[in-house]
């Protein structure tokens, strides 16, 4: 690590107070962004998506359980994969702690992947998670929400990820989508985010952003090269 400037406590307090002003600006901006996110228009989900869960087939409405708000983490796990994506596993490790709390704000958080339910449940057991996990299979859900791409789409270079046409390196991508179910049972899509939009959901990354070395990823082949499934660290 490069030599860093060292100052007196009084100089440090002055610099910290200056940074605090910037942090407060960011907090206020984040609050405004959150307000605009909640104010987005909704799209009604009319397609009869069906999923496979631990207890058999379920509808889109069933994913909500008893809640009116649903968060779906789009977990990268292809049909022919033998284990889940290490980066998505990193995210679920961080989301697991929220599971006991979200239901008390009328929210159900689930994971959805392309792989068969048997593989998903086996991997969940291996990881020691409790999150409800569903297979989207061939329902078209993953494709419609921009996290699964056919070989033909990838070959064309026109895969749309994070709302922009761009070349993509694989058939599966990470993301998160939010839905609302009204009293009549109608389901609406309210929000989705992808790529760096998922950063704020990862508590480990937020902690790394506080330490002197930060995420310390600049010298890696790709930013998350260091991440392992939590049972695979040395």
C-alpha positions, 0 to 999 in steps of 0.5 A: 500500500502506498505511503499515506499522508499522516496528520495531527488529530485536529487536522484529521477532524477538519478533513473528516468534517469536510468529508462529512458534508459530502457524505450528507450530500450523498445521503440526501441524494440517495433519499431523492433517488429512492423517492423517484424509484418508488414513484416509477410507473408500474407494469401489470404482469399478465403473462402466466409465469409458472415456477418450480419450488420445493413443494412443486409448481407455483404461480407468480402470485404464489411467490409473494406468500402472504405479503404484497411486496416481492423482491426477486434476486435473479441468481445466475445458475444455468440449467447445465451448471453444477453449482451456483455463480460465486458472485451471486453466492456472495450476494445471497450470503449478504442478503440472508441476514435480512430475511427475518426482518423483511416480512415485518415490512410486508416484503418477501425476498426470494431467489429465482434461477434457470436451473432445475429445482433439484440443483437449486435446493442441493446448492442451498443446502450446501451453502446453509441458506434459508432463502426461498428459491424457485426454478424459472425453467422454460417459463420465459421469466428470466428472458423477459427480465433480462437475465438469460440470453439465448446463444442466438441473441449473444451471437448477434451482439444485441443482448440487452442488459441493464437497459442497454444493447451490449455484447454479453459474455454468458447466457446468465446475468445477475439482477434484482426485480421488485413486484407488488400484488394488490388486494385483487391479486393483480401483480405489477412490476415496479423496479429492476436493477442490474450490474453495479445497481446491485452494489448497495445490497452487498453489506460486505462491499459497503464495509470494504468501502470504509477501509484504507484499501477499499475493495482492492480490486484494481490489480485483478483480471476482473473486479470480483476475481477474488470472490469465492463461495464461502466454503471454498476460501483457503 
